Amino acid sequence: MALFGVGRSCAVQVAASFLNRQKVDFFFPGVAHSAVLRADGVELQCSGRAGTKYVPFADLAGITVEMLSQQTAMRLIAVHFDGIDGERQSLAGIAEAKARVFRDVVELACRQWCRQRLEAHAHDLRAAVQWLDRMGAAAHYVPRHRWTPHVDSLVALLQALPRSEAFLADAADAVAVGALRRLRAFVGEAEAVRDALNRRYLDHAVETAPLEARLTPSQRRAVLTDEDRTLVVAPAGSGKTAVMAVMAAKIEHLLKAGQRTPGEVLAVTFTKKAAGELAERLQRRGVEGVKVSTIDALGLGIIGEALGAKPPVGNWAADAQAQLVFLNETIERLISSDVGFARRAAEWNIQHFRAEHSIFDFGTYGDYFAYLKAGGRRTLQGEHVRSFEEAKIANFLALHGIAYQYEKIYPHVPRSPYKKAYQPDFYLDQFGIWIEHFAVDDEDRTPSFIDGKKYLEERDWKRAQHQQYGSVLVETTSGENAAGVLLPRLREKLQKLGVTFAPLPAHALIEKLRADGRIVHFARLAQGFLAQWRHRRLAMYEVRSAYQNQERHRLFLELFGQVLGAYEQRLQLAGEIDFADMVQQAADQAEPDGYYRSPYRTILIDEFQDVTAAQFRLITGFLRQRDDAQLFAVGDDWQSIYRFNGADVSIINDFERRVAPAGVARVAIEETFRSVAPIAAVAQRFVRANPRQSERAVVAVRAAEPPRVTVCFYQSADFEHSLRAQLGEVAARLGAGSVLVLARYHRAKPAILAFLQKTYPGLDLDFATIHQAKGLEADCVIVLGLRSGSHGFPTEIDDDPVMDMVLPDRERFAHAEERRLFYVALTRARDHVWVMADAEEPSTFALELARDPGVLVTGDDPQLGKPCPLCSTGRLAGTPMKCSNAPLCPP
């Protein structure tokens, strides 16, 4: 810029006269009244808050001179500086002749600046275009981490050049101008260009690349995709063998293409069996030196390498049964030795053994009965009472040494106008006191589904009997329970009547809780909580603070805290770790600031839908260490069924967000080789009813005539007969073959299975829970237990709510994981699926499946009997008529 000097020194300056400046400030506030031409732009000075504005030559698209107004009082000349983004800055108040001269001077300066910048970077522009041409002709996949640095350098180059071509019209280097134009267009759509190049490469390479011939087109596409983070979605029936083949082919492709050395590749599996199978495949292909490991072994190895020695894993902590024994013994020891712990343990088992909802939270008898049927109404003395509130009262009495009888017939009035017999809820033998618990609030209102007038009439009749015969009646209410004062007020009422409380001593408390299975129940809950607590490395003070207003959670944390202390103390004294320590410590060392330096540039992982947050942190630690590290994950969100182990389905569902800002590719393996088409179609429709599951089409390689899925409804009493009939049909169809009998719970295993195996010797009959069946397959599958209730399918036993403190967030879609579990059950079958459903209490899954057009429905009518007029969800059947929700529902 020799014409105007060097740097930002002033060469040309114009300013409005004092009078014109006043006009500008008054009539056109924010418009500049003076300007200075600088080396690379124009500096405009405004009055007031507008201050100084700068118009760089790089952004300048045009300069014009204009009369702002024709009115004599406001008549002012303006010089407009229009930016490339449409923004306009103006200078006003100078004489017209000066304005036009200043415009010409600025235009000349801008042209010279633009030409100089273009000449200075002409070589860089040509080199950039050549790179772009090479990319267009490339015969390989371009991951984002290799693409982005080039694009970023282009952006930096273009920022040093004029953004507008308005002042380049007379530039001598037309080639450089053309390159500038092309590169500006490219940068605006760089990611779309990369996607197009990669699609073109894959479309061609899928047909021509020298990969294993047995791979399908979608499997070949997965192998050839070389994105920063690649998620291969492999459906049920694509086969573990096929998945291992894809992973082995991917590794072989990387090595043969020279993209990786064996020492730069890590393959991670969840089981030793899968690791062994993959290692064997690589060996058969002549691939050596690639690290294949389970995630646990990998973690232990990282700790050993980082710290110089592998810490021992406590056998008692690694073995689930041994760990449970330790926790059980610890709880009993704490009850015996710690009065505070014993008191809290008693409180837990009286009031909080099961998470409770108020009876006023329910809108119908049916909803309330479904809640009650989920379990937890059995008292410490073995009675099955009618509500959780009654169970609280019973356990309170038992643990305070007060003998009682439940629903003893009132001797003075053996019959009532409302029931066959009048049976108050509790009778205290030693003190001659009767207790009635009423479902009313503090204002005598009943829940909405109860006929309030009839209920209060019955209550008044009961009161009248006790008054007439002089018996002592103590009343409690659901309102007291909702307010959290049920038991304190009951204690107060009983003490006034002379009842003595003798809390069980520690040894008796242990015996009572042990006999009822309460200690082992709490130990199992603590065991599951412990694993997730340590995997997530939570801090007790933070969790307590978050849940301090939730009484049940707070009490559990107080009890768990002491158990946790004993567990961690044993590990520390022995110098041992557990699996949670292993993963977390390994993840710490794998972080960029850890001691472990990762040699791996490609990490492959199987069963990605099962990863926990801690395991994901370990894997991504490798990725954060190196800018060029890549992840190749294989999984299926439709088969995520291990939330209880900490598996977080959101990691695979939100894969793109979790690995941002890296480049991401999702590749769907489209073929399923196991199930015939009619089974695959029914299973897909069923699992995709949840809109959060990934949307994709899976094509069954094996065709067959529908239907191949049958729902057989049976009467509860006829289950064994129906099962025999189904197996007879299977034997008639197959003659010989494999049959896998599946159930949600192991307790549903039929007692006659061994007999049936002898009856049909041609059938290879096996039983498994659905979780155990992951990875198994058979010619035919029979799914048992599709009934409503606590141990039905879908189960109505939720994880204890305290587990929400440590488990991944619950999914909003009802029975989301149970739906995926049923999908897993359906897709174990190659040729036929029979689903056995209780016609008297059919599950929602059975009824939904029965409506599918691809499903055959046989057996009894699932709507057998009349709807119960009281609870609406039960069915009336039998002679005499009985509700399927009995004994909770009387009709």
N, C-alpha and C positions, 0 to 999 in steps of 0.2 A: 504494500500500500504506500509506495514511494510518494505518490501524489500528495498524500495527506500526512505523511510522517509515520513514525513507528509507534507501536503500542497503543495506549489509550490517551496519548497527548492530543490536545485540541488542535485541529487544523482549520475547520470551518464551524462557525457558530452563528446562529441566527436567533433573534428574540423579538417579541412584540414590543411595541411602544408601551409606555405606562398606561395610557388611556385604553389602548386595545387589550392590554393585559387585564384591566379591570372589566372590560366587556366580556372577555373570554371567561374569567372567573365567575362573573354574574350569570351570563346567559348559557354558558356551556361548561359547567363545573366538571372537572375530571379530564378536560382536554388540555394538552400541553400548550404553553405559551413561549417556550424557548427550546432549542435543540442544539446538540453538539454532535458532529460527525466524528466517530471513533474509527479505529483500525478495522473492526469487524462488525460494525453496526451503528445505530443511531441512538443517542441517549436523549430522552425527552423529559423535560422538567415541568411538572404541574404544581399548582398551588394546593395548600392544605394537605389533607390526609393522602391524597393520590400520590404525592411525592414524585420519585423518579421512576421512569419506565424505560426499558431497554428493548430495542427492536434489532435482533441479530440478523446479519445478512443471510445466514443459513436458512432462516425461516421466512424471508421476505418474498412475497409473490408478486407485488406490484406497488407503484407509487402514483398517486393522482392528485391533481390540484382542483379545488372546488370552491364555489361561493357557498358559505354556510347559510346565509339568509339574504333575501332581497330588500328587507326592511332597512331603511337608512340607519336607524338607531343600532341595529345589530349586525350591520353589514361587515362580514369578516371573511377573509380568504383562509382556507384550510388546506394543508398537505396531509393526505391520508396514506398511511403505511399499512398495507393489507398483508396479513400473514397467511402462510400456507394452510393453517387450520381454520381460516375464515375470521379470525380475530382482527379487529381494526384498531390502530392507534392513530391519533390525529394531533397535528400541530396547527395552531390558529393565531391570527392576529398580526402576522407580518404582511408587508406590502406584497401585492400580486407579483410584481417583477422579481422581488427577492424570493418569493415562494417558488416560482418557476425555475429560477437559477439553482436554488437549493435542491429542488427535485432532480434537475439534470446532474448536478454534482454527485448526489447520493446514488443515482442510477449508475453513473460511470464508476464510482468507487465499488459498488456492489458487483458490477460485471467483472472488474479487475480481480476482486476477491474470489469470486466464483471460479474464474479461469485458473487462477493460481492454485486454488485448492484442488481443482480437477487435475491439473498438471502434476501436482505433488503426489497424488494418489492414483495416477493412471495405471502404474504397474500393479498396485494392489487390486484395482478393479478388474484388470485382465486376469490376474491369478484367481480371484474369486469366481469369475465366470468359468474359468477352466475347471475349478473344483466342482462347480455345479454341473458342468457337462460330464465330468467323470462319475459323479453320483448318478446321473441319469442313465449312464451305461453300465453301472455296477451290477455284478452278478452275485450279490450277497445281501443279507438282511442288514439294515442300518439301525442299530439301537439308538435310543435317544442320547445316551451318554457320549456316543461318538459324534452325533449330529449337532448337539447343542453348542459345544465350544466353537464350531465353525460358524454357526448362526450368530452366536454372541459376538464373535469377532467381526462379522459382517455388519451387525448393528452398530458396533463401535466405529467401524470405518464410515458408515453412512452418516453417523452423527457429526463427523468431521467435514462432511460435504454439504453443499446446498440442497435443501429439501425441495426446492422448486427449480424447474428448468426455465423459468421466465427470463433469467439473465444469462443463460447459456446458449442462446440462439446463435451467437456468432463465435462459439468455441471452435477452435481449430481441430480438436481431437473428437471427431464424430463417434469413433469406436468407444472411447471412454464414456461419452454421453449415453450411448446405447447400453453400455454395461451398467451404468448407474441406473438407468431406467429399468432394466431387467432385474437388477438386484433389489431395487426398492419394491417392485412387484412381488418378488420371491419372498422377501422377509415378512411381508404381510400374511403369507399363507405357507410359511415354512413347514409347519407341522402337518398340514394337509398334503404338501408335496412329499414329505417323508412317508406318510401313510400310503400314498399312491405308489411310490417306488417299492415299498415293502410288499404291497398286495401284488404288484406286477411280478416281483421276484418269486413270491410264494406260488402264485398261479403257475408259473413256468417250472419252478424247481420241484413242486409236488409230482410233476409228471416225469422229470428227467434226472433228479438227484440220485446218486448211487447209494440208496438206502436198502435196508432189508426188504425183500420182495413181499413178505407177508404183511407188512404194515398197510393199513387202509389209508385212503387219501387224507382223512382227518387226523390220523395218527402221524402221517408224514408231515402234515402242516404243523403239528405240534412240535415235532423234532426240529424242523427248519426255522421255526420262529425263534429269534435271538434277541428278544427285547430285554431291557433292563430288568423288568419283573414280569415274568410270564406265568399266568395261571392256566393250567390245563384242567378243564372240568371233565372228569371221566365218569360216566354214569354207571349205575349198577348193571352188572352184566357185561361191561366192557372187559371185565376179567382182570384179576390180579396179574395173571400172566401177561396180558396185553399192556397193563400199566408198567410192569417191570420191563417189558420189551421196549416201550417208548423211552423210559429212562435210560436203558442201556444203549439204545440207538442214539439218543441225544448225546450221551457221553462220547460214544464212538465218533459221531459226526464232528463234535468240537475238536477232538484230537486229530482226526484225519485232515480237517480243514486248517489245522495249524493255529486255531484260535486259542487253544489252551494246551498246557502240558499236563500230564497226569497228576502232578503234585498240586495243580491249581484247581482241581475239581474235588468237591465234597458231595457225597450222596448220603442223605439222612433218612432213616426209616423209624417206625415206632416199635417194631418187633424184630427179634433176632432172626426169625424165620424169613421175613422179607429181606433183611440185610443179607442173609446167606444166599437167597435166591438171586438177588441182584449181583452179588459178587460172583456167583457161579456163571451167570450169563456173560458178564464182562470177561471172565476167564476164558469161556468158550470162544469169545470174539478176539482173543489175543490181547485184551486190554489189561495192562498191569500198572500198578502204582497209584490207582485212584482210591481215595479214602472212602470206604463204605462203612457206616456206623449207625447204631441205634442212637437216639438222641440222649439217652442216659449215659451210655458209654462215651459219647462225644463230650458231654459235660464233665465227666470225671477226668478224661484225658486233658481237657483244657486247663482244669484246676491244677493237675499234676505238672503240666508244662509251665504254667505261669508261676507256680509257687515252689516248684522243685520236687514235690512229692504228692502222691495221691492220698487224700485223707480216707480212712476206712469208713465204709458205709455200715451203720449199725444193723446187724442182721435182724434184731428185734424190731427196729423201726422200719426196715424194708419189707418185712413179712407182715401182711395185713392182719393175720390171726394173732401173731405174737404181739403186734402193736396194740390190738384190741384188748388182749389179756392184760398188758401193762396199764392201759387206761382204766380198765375195770378195777384192777387192784388199787390203782392210785385213788380213784373215787372212793372206794371203800375205806382206804387208809385215812383219807381226809375227813370222811364222816366220823370215823372213830376218834381222830386226834384233834380236830379243829371244830370247836363248838359253833363258830360262826358259819363255817362251811356246812355243818350238819343242819343248822337252822335254815340256811338258804336252800339246801337240797330238799328239805321238807316243804318249804314254800313252793319250790318249783313243781314238786310232784302233787301238791294239793291244788295249786291254782293255775299252773302254766304247762302242765305235761303236754297239752296240745294247744296250738294257737286257737284262740277263741274269737267268735263273732257273736255279737249280741243278737238275741232272738228278734229284736226290733229291726235288724238289718235286712230281714227277708220279707219278700212280698207274697209268697205262697207257701202252703204246707209242703208242696212238692220240693221247692228249693230248700226249705228248712230240713226236710227229711234227707235230701241228698247230702246235705252238710253233716247231719248226724250219722249217716251210714258210712261216712269216710273213716270212722273209727274213733277211739279215745273215750268211749262211754263206760268202759269196764273199770270198776273201782279196785282199790287195793285189796278188797276182800273178795273180789271175783264176781260181783253182781254186774249185770248189764242194766244200767239205769237209763232213764228216758231222755236225759239231757246232760250237757256238760256242766250246767249249773248244779244239777243234782250230784254229779260226780264230784264236784268241788266240795260240796257239803259232806258227802260220804267220806272222802279222803281226809277232810279236816277232822271229822270225828274219830276216824281210825287212828290217825297219827297223834291224837291227843288222848288216847286211851279210853275213849268213850264208846262202850258197846252199843250197837243199834241193830234193829231189824229193818230191812227195806220192804216197803209195801205190805206190812203186816195187816191182816184184816181187822178192822175196827170191831171189837167184840159186841158192842152195844147195838150196832146197826149193821148186820151182815149184808144187807142189801140197800141200794140207794136208788132213787128214781132216775139216776143218770148212768149207772153201771150195774153189772151183776153183783159187785161187792164194793163196799167203801174201803179203800186201802190208802190211808195217809202215806205220805212219802217215807217218813222215818219214825221209828219208835225207839226211845231210849229206855231199855229194860230197867236199868238200875234206878232210874229217876221217875219213871212213869210219865214221860213227856213225849208228846207227839209233835212232829214237825211237818208243816206243809209249805211247799215252795210254789208260789203263784207267778204266772207269766203276766205280770202287770207292772207298769211303771209307777213312779211316785204319785201320779194323779189318777191311778186306777184305770189307765188305758191299756188295752191288750194290743198285741201286734196286729197289723192290718188284716192278716189272713184268719184271725180267730174271731168268731162271733162273740163280741164283747158282752152283749146283754146276757146270752146264755152262760158264758163263762163266769160272769160275776154272780149270776143267780146260783150257780153250782157252788161257788166259793162261799156265798152267804149260807147255803144249806149246810155246808161242812162246819162252818162256825157255829151254827145253831145246834148241831149234834153235840159238839164238845161242850157248849154251854148247858145244854139240857142234861147231859150225863156227868157234868162236873170234871171232865178230863182236861188236862193242861195242854193247850195248843200254842206252839211257837210258829209264827209266820215269817217267811222270808220272801223276797220278791226279785224279779228280773231287773227291776229298776235299781235295787240296791247293788246288784251285780254290775250293771252298766256303770254305776257311779264308783265302783271299786271299793264298796264298803260292805259287801255281803257277809264276809267272814268276820270282820271286826264287830259288826252289829250282832251277828249270831252269837259270838263269844259273850258279848255284853248281856244279851237276853238270857243265855243259859246260866251265866254266873249269878244273875239276879235270882234265878230259880234254884240256886244251891248246887248247880252242877260243878263238880271238881274236874279240873284239867290235869292230866298226868302225861305230858309229852313222852313219847317213847324214848328210852335211852338209846345211845348210839348203836349198840349191838342189836337191839330189837328193831330199830329203824332200818339197819342194813338188812336184816333178815326179811323184814316186810317188803322192802324195795327189791331185794334180790328175788324173792319168791314170785313177785309179780312181773319180773323181767324189767323193772324200771331202771336198774343200774346199768345193765347191759344196753338198754335202749339209749340212755343218756351217753354211754361210752361210745356207741356207734355214731350218734349225732356229733359228739365231740371229735371223733376220728375223722369224719368227713369235713368238719369245720376246720380241724387242725391242718389237714393237707392243703386246703385252699388258703387258709390264713398264712401259712409259711410260703406257699408258692407265690402269693401276692405281697409277701413281706410287709404286712400291715403293722401299724403302731397302735398299741392298746389305748393310749390316751386319746388318739384321734378318733378311733372308732367309738369309744365310750362317749366322747363329746358329741358325736354325730347322732347317737341313739339314746342319749340320756333321758329323753322324755318318753321313751317307749319301755314300759315297765318290764315286759317279758324279755326283750332284747338286753336290757340293762342287767337283769338278774342272771341271764345266761352268761353274759360276759364276765360277771363276777365269779361264777362257778368255773367257767372255762379258763379264766386267767390263772387260777391256782393249778389247774390240771396242766395248762401249757407250761407254767413255771417248772413243774416236776419233770415234764417231758424234756424240756430244753436243758435242765440241770443234768439229767442223766446223759444226754449227748455230750455236754461239755466235759463232765467228769471222765467220760470214756475217750474223749478226743475223737468222737465220731460225728458223722453227718448223716442226714437222710436224703431222700430223693429231691425234696424241695430245696434243701441247701445246695445240692449238686447243681441244679439248674440255675438257681439265682447266683451262686458264686461264679459259675461258668459265664453267665451273662455279664456279670460285673467285669470279669477279666477280658471278655470279648469286646467291651466298649472301646472306643478309640483311646480313652485315657487309661485302659487296663494294661496289665502286664503281658497279656497274650497278643501276639502279632499273627494275624491270620494270613496264610499263604494262598487262601482260596479266592478265585475270581469267579467261579460258578458254583452255586450251592443248589442242589436238587433235593427236594423233600417230598415224601409220599404222605398220603392221608392228611392233607393239609387242613381238612375240615375239623380235625381233632386237636389242633394245636391250642395250647393254653396261652394266656398273656405272657407268662414267664418264658415259655419256649419260643414264642414269637420274638420276644426281646433278645434272646440268645441268637436266633438266626439273623435278625436285622442288625445285631452288633457286628457281625462279619461284614455286612453290606456297608455299614457306616465307616468301616476302616478304610475302604478303598473306593475311589470314585468309579472304577470300572468293574466293580463286583456285580454279578447278576444272580437273580433268583429264578429258579424253575420249579414251581410248585404244582403238585398234582393232587386234586381232591374233588369232592362233590358235596355241595351244600345240602343237597337232597338227602344225604346220608349222615348228617351231623346228629349224633344221638348220645353224646357223652357229656352233657352239661354238668352232670353230677360229679364228673372228674375234673371240671374246670374248663372243658373245651368251650371255646367262645365262637359261636357261629358267625358273629358279626365280623370276625377277622377275614373270613372268606367272602362274606356277603359285601363287605365294604372294602374289598381288597384295594381298589384304586385309591381310595382316600387314605388307607393305612400305609401305603408305600409311597405316597406323593412326596416330592415332585418327580420321582423317577418315571420313565416311560413304562407303560403297562400294556400288555396284550392278554386278552382272554381268548383261549382256543378251546372250543368244545369238541370233544370226541363224540361223534354223532351215532356210532353204531353200538348196539348191545347184541352180544352173541349168545346170551343165555336164554332169556325168556322169549317165547314166541310172540309175535306181534300183538295178538289180543290181550295178553297179560301185560306187556309193556305199555299198551295204550291206556288200559284201566289204571295202572300204577301211576302213570304220568298225570292223568287227569286228577287223580286223588291228591298227589303231593302238591300239585300246582294250584290247588284251591287256596293255598296260602300265598298271597300276592308277593310276600317277601322272598319267596324262593326264586332262584334264577330262572329266567324264561328261556327255554331252548327246546329244540325238537330232538328226540332220540329215536333213531330208526332201528327196528328189530330186523336183524339179518334173516331170521327164521320166520317164515310165514306159516299161518295155520288158520283153519276155519274157526271163527268164534261160535259160542262163547268158550273161553278157557278158564274163566273165573266163576265160581259158584258160591253163593251164600246159602247155607243150609240153616234154617231156623228150626230149633228143637225145643221141646219142653224139658225143664230142668231135670225132672225125674227120668227122662229118657236119654240122657246124655250118652251113656255107654252104648246103648242100643244104636243111637245115631252114629256114633264113632265107628262102630263095627260095620254099619251099613255103608258109610263113606269109604272105609278101607276095602269093603267088598267091591264097591264100584271101581276103586282104583285098581284092584287086582284084576277085575274083568277087563279093564281098558289096557292095562300094561302087560298083564301076564307076569312079568318080572321087571323089577326096576327099583329105584331108590325113592323112599318117601321120608320127608323131613317133617316131623310134627313140632310145631312151634307154639310157644305161649309167652305171654307178657311176663309171667312169674313162674319160677320153678315149681311152686306149690301146685300149679295147674297140671303137672305131669300126670297123665291118667294111670291109675293103679293097674289097669288091665293091659298095659302096653306089652309086657312080656308075653302075656297070653295071646294077644293079637299077632305078635310076631310068629308064634307057633302056628296060629290059625292060617296065616298067609305066608308060608315059608318062601314064596317067590319074591316077596317084597323085602328089601333091605330097609328096615324101619329104624329110625333114629329120632331122638327127642333133644331139643335145645330151647333155651330161652332165646328171644329174638336178638338180644345183645350178644349172646354167645354165637349166634348163627351168622354174624357178620363175616363175610368171606366164604360161607358155605353155599352149596347149591344141591338140588336134587331134581329128579324127574317130576315129582309131585310134592306139593307142600300143603299141609293141613294146618290152618291157624285156629287155635282154640281160644276160648275165653272171651269172645266178644259179647260182653254183657256190661250193664251199668254197675256202678258201685265201686267200693274202695279198691278192690283187686280185679276190676274189670279192665277193659281195653277200649277207649283210653282210660288210664287209671284216674281215679278221682282222689288219689293220695298225692298231694303236692309235696314238693320238698318242704321241710319245715321252714317257716318264714325266716328264722334266724340265719339260714344259709344264704339268704339274699344279701347279708352283710359281706359275704366273701365270694359268692358266685357271680359269673357274668350276668348282666341285666336280663330280666325275664322278657320274653318276646310278647308282644301285644296280642298276636293272633292266638286264639284259644287252642290249646293242645298242640302247639306248633311242633314240639319235639316228638310228642306221641304220634303225630301224623307222619313224621319222617320215619319213625320206628316201624309203623305199619307198612310204609312204602318198602322198607328194607325187607320185611316179612314177605310181601307179595313178590318181590324180585329175586327171592331165592329159588323160585320154581323155573324149571325149563319148559314144562309142557302143560301143567294143570295146577290150579290153586283151588282148594276148598276152604271156605271160611265158615266156621261153626259158631252160630250166634244164638244166644238164649232168647227164645220168643217171648218169654214172660217179662224179661228185663233187658231188651235189646240195647246194645250200645249205640251211641250216635254214629260211630264209624260203620257199624253194620247196616244201619238204616240208610246212611249216605251211599254206601257201596251198592245197596240193593236198588237204588234209583239210577245207577249208571246203566246206560243202554247196552253196554258190553258185558253185563253180568247176568248170569242165570240165577234165579231165586227159586229155592225148593224148600220143602218141609212145612212146618206149621206157620200159620199167619202170625207175623210178629205183633200184630195189634189185637191178638186174641183177648177176649173178655171186654167188659164195659169199662170205660174210664171211671176211676174212683171219684165220687162226687166231693170228697173232702180234700184230698191232696192233688188231684188232677193228673199227677204224673204216674201214679200207680194204676194197675189194671185189676179189675175184679174177676176172679175166676174160682172154680171149685164149688163144692157143696159141703157146708154152707159157703156163701160168697166170702172171699178173703182178699184183701188188698195186697198187691205184690210188695208194698212198702211195710207190711206187717213185720214185727209187732209195733212199730212206731205209729202206724196208721191203723186205727181199730177196725174200720169196716170190713 
